[in-house]
Amino acid sequence: MSGSVNKVILLGNLGRDPEIRSMQSGKKMASFSIATSKRWKDRNTQEQKENTSWHNIVVFNEGLVDVIEKYIKKGSKIYVEGELSTRKYQDNDGNDKYTTEVVLQGYNSTLTMLDSRNSGSASIEEAPNSSSLDNKLEDTLDSQVSDSQDLDDDIPF
C-alpha cells in the first residue's frame, strides 16, 4: 500500500472565543484553541491527576466559519476532525519558528457542537430569536451535507 492518512480527531472545550479574519481573497477563516484533558489516579498516592493539552485549530471551510462565528464561544464543547499541518514562520527577530495546527478545509473536515441547549454556556437559547438561529444553522449544515453528496455522485467507484 503506497498511501498515507493525515486525520486528527479532537473532542474538547474552547479556551478562548474564536478569532474570525478575512483573507486577501475576501474569504473568512477562523482560528481558536481546544483543550483536551486526560485524567488518571496515581497508583502510589491514589491522588487524582490531570494533564491538559492545547490544540490550535484553523478553519478555512466557509460554511464552518459561519457556524463558528455565530454559535461557538469560549468554553463551548466541540468535536473536530481535520488534518495536522506544521508550518514555518519567522518571529520579529527573524528566527525561524514552527507551529502545528489542525486544519479544517474542504470536504475532509468536520465540526460538531456538543453543548446542550440548556447548559448555560453561550447556548443558542440566549439569542433573541432562537428558532430563526436554529433554522439558519440547519440550512447551513444541510447545504454542507448536500454539497458532499454531490461530490459523491462524481466519484466513479
C-alpha positions in Angstrom: 0.0 0.0 0.0 1.5 3.3 -1.0 -0.9 5.7 0.6 -1.0 7.6 3.8 -3.5 9.2 6.2 -3.4 12.5 7.9 -6.5 12.7 10.2 -6.9 14.3 13.6 -10.0 13.8 15.8 -10.4 16.0 18.9 -13.1 16.5 21.5 -12.6 19.4 23.9 -13.5 22.8 25.0 -12.6 26.2 23.5 -10.0 28.1 25.6 -11.0 31.5 24.1 -13.5 33.0 21.7 -12.7 32.1 18.1 -10.9 34.7 16.0 -12.5 35.4 12.7 -10.3 37.1 10.0 -10.7 38.0 6.3 -8.1 36.8 3.9 -6.8 38.8 0.9 -9.2 36.8 -1.3 -12.1 38.1 0.8 -12.9 34.7 2.2 -13.2 34.3 6.0 -11.2 32.0 8.2 -11.5 31.1 11.9 -8.8 30.2 14.5 -9.2 29.0 18.1 -7.7 26.6 20.6 -9.2 23.5 22.1 -8.3 22.0 25.5 -8.3 18.2 25.9 -7.7 16.6 29.3 -6.5 13.3 30.4 -7.4 12.1 34.0 -6.0 9.2 36.0 -5.4 8.0 39.5 -1.8 7.9 40.7 -1.1 4.3 41.7 1.2 5.2 44.6 -0.7 8.1 46.2 -4.3 7.3 44.9 -4.4 11.0 44.1 -6.4 12.2 41.0 -4.1 13.6 38.3 -4.9 15.6 35.2 -3.0 16.7 32.2 -4.4 19.3 29.8 -3.2 19.7 26.2 -3.9 22.7 24.0 -4.5 22.3 20.2 -4.6 25.1 17.7 -7.4 24.9 15.2 -7.6 26.8 11.9 -10.8 26.6 9.8 -10.9 27.6 6.1 -14.2 25.9 5.3 -16.6 28.9 4.8 -19.7 27.1 5.9 -18.0 26.0 9.2 -16.6 29.6 9.7 -20.1 30.9 9.5 -21.3 28.5 12.2 -18.3 29.2 14.3 -18.8 32.9 14.1 -22.4 32.7 15.1 -22.5 29.9 17.7 -19.1 28.9 19.1 -17.8 30.8 22.1 -15.1 30.3 24.8 -16.0 27.2 26.8 -18.0 25.5 24.0 -17.6 21.8 23.8 -16.9 20.7 20.2 -15.8 17.7 18.2 -13.5 18.4 15.3 -11.9 16.3 12.5 -9.2 17.7 10.4 -5.7 17.4 9.1 -2.5 18.0 11.0 -0.3 20.7 9.5 3.0 22.2 10.6 4.1 25.5 9.1 7.2 27.6 9.4 7.3 31.3 10.0 9.7 34.0 11.3 9.3 35.9 14.5 10.1 39.6 14.9 13.8 38.9 15.4 14.0 36.8 12.2 14.2 33.5 14.0 12.6 30.5 12.3 9.6 29.2 14.3 7.2 26.3 13.7 3.6 25.8 14.7 1.5 22.7 14.4 -2.3 23.2 13.8 -5.3 21.1 13.0 -6.6 22.5 9.7 -10.3 22.1 8.7 -10.9 22.8 5.0 -12.7 21.2 2.1 -14.8 18.0 2.5 -12.5 16.1 4.8 -13.3 18.3 7.8 -16.0 18.1 10.5 -17.1 20.4 13.4 -19.9 19.3 15.7 -21.2 21.4 18.6 -21.8 19.2 21.6 -23.1 21.7 24.2 -26.7 21.0 25.2 -29.1 23.8 24.7 -29.7 24.1 28.5 -26.1 24.1 29.6 -26.0 27.8 30.4 -22.7 28.4 28.5 -23.3 30.5 25.4 -26.2 28.4 24.3 -28.4 29.2 21.2 -31.3 29.9 23.5 -29.6 33.0 24.8 -30.0 34.6 21.4 -33.0 36.8 20.8 -34.7 34.6 18.2 -33.6 31.0 18.8 -35.9 29.4 16.2 -34.5 31.5 13.4 -31.0 30.7 14.5 -31.8 27.0 14.6 -33.2 27.3 11.0 -30.1 29.1 9.8 -27.8 26.5 11.4 -29.8 23.7 9.9 -29.8 25.3 6.5 -26.0 25.8 6.7 -25.4 22.2 7.8 -27.9 20.8 5.2 -26.1 22.7 2.4 -22.8 21.2 3.5 -24.3 17.7 3.5 -25.9 18.2 0.1 -22.5 19.6 -1.2 -20.7 16.5 0.0 -23.5 14.2 -1.5 -23.0 16.0 -4.9 -19.3 15.2 -4.6 -20.1 11.5 -4.1 -22.0 11.5 -7.4 -18.8 12.4 -9.2 -16.7 9.6 -7.7 -16.6 6.7 -10.2 -16.5 3.9 -7.6 
